[in-house]
């Protein structure tokens, strides 16, 4: 019985690992806003959202970069719970951090054609006119202007050096 249990646990862990790898937002995809501020979420990203059974996205301005971050609802809830655990609800400074973090977020649903409507203030925050770039970030994705993303990209040499430093085994 123990052998069957071990085989099943190994199979389940392997299946979950492969499933999580398949459900990652990757790549960078060029897109164009329409006159009303709507944009099609890339088909591959919509497929991942459907597989996650996520009908809702949470968008917030990034704290460090001129881009908008999009989280499937369950990923957002995990982020909020981690933040809640790290903050003291009775500390005024922590209250302000939480308030600002949450104030910059909004729920949005894809329309029947797979588009989201972005408010003008959010587009202005990142300097978006028409051309934008979706950039996958594993369990979330970002929306950049092509110029802002190009300006932030590391050179291939710098990227390689930073990856080596981060991935070295202790």
Residue pairs with C-beta under 8 A, 6 or more apart in sequence:
22 51
23 48
23 51
23 52
24 48
24 136
24 138
24 139
25 45
25 48
25 136
25 137
25 138
25 139
25 140
25 141
26 136
26 138
27 44
27 135
27 136
28 133
28 134
28 135
28 136
28 149
29 42
29 44
29 45
29 133
29 134
30 131
30 132
30 133
30 146
31 39
31 40
31 42
31 131
31 132
31 133
31 134
32 39
32 130
32 131
32 132
33 39
33 118
33 123
33 128
33 129
33 130
33 131
33 132
36 117
37 117
37 118
37 119
37 120
37 123
38 111
38 115
38 116
38 117
38 118
39 115
39 116
39 118
39 132
39 143
40 113
40 114
40 115
41 49
41 110
41 114
41 115
41 116
41 134
42 134
43 114
45 134
45 136
45 141
46 110
46 114
49 55
49 57
49 72
49 110
52 72
52 74
54 72
54 73
54 74
55 73
55 109
55 110
56 72
56 73
56 107
56 108
56 109
57 70
57 71
57 72
57 73
57 107
57 108
57 109
57 110
57 116
58 70
58 71
58 73
58 76
58 105
58 106
58 107
58 108
59 68
59 69
59 70
59 71
59 105
59 106
59 108
59 116
59 118
59 122
60 68
60 69
60 71
60 101
60 104
60 105
60 106
61 67
61 68
61 69
61 104
61 122
61 125
61 126
62 68
62 69
62 142
63 101
65 142
65 144
65 148
65 152
66 125
66 126
66 127
66 144
66 145
66 148
67 126
67 135
67 142
67 143
67 144
67 148
67 149
68 118
68 122
68 125
68 126
68 142
68 143
69 137
69 140
69 141
69 142
70 140
70 141
70 142
70 143
71 79
71 139
71 140
72 139
72 140
73 107
75 139
75 140
76 105
80 102
83 98
83 101
84 98
87 94
87 95
87 97
87 98
88 94
89 95
89 98
106 119
108 116
108 117
109 116
110 116
111 117
118 128
118 143
126 143
126 144
126 145
126 148
127 145
127 147
127 148
128 143
128 145
129 145
131 145
131 146
132 143
132 144
132 145
132 146
133 143
133 144
133 145
133 146
133 149
134 141
134 142
134 143
135 141
135 142
135 143
135 144
135 149
154 162
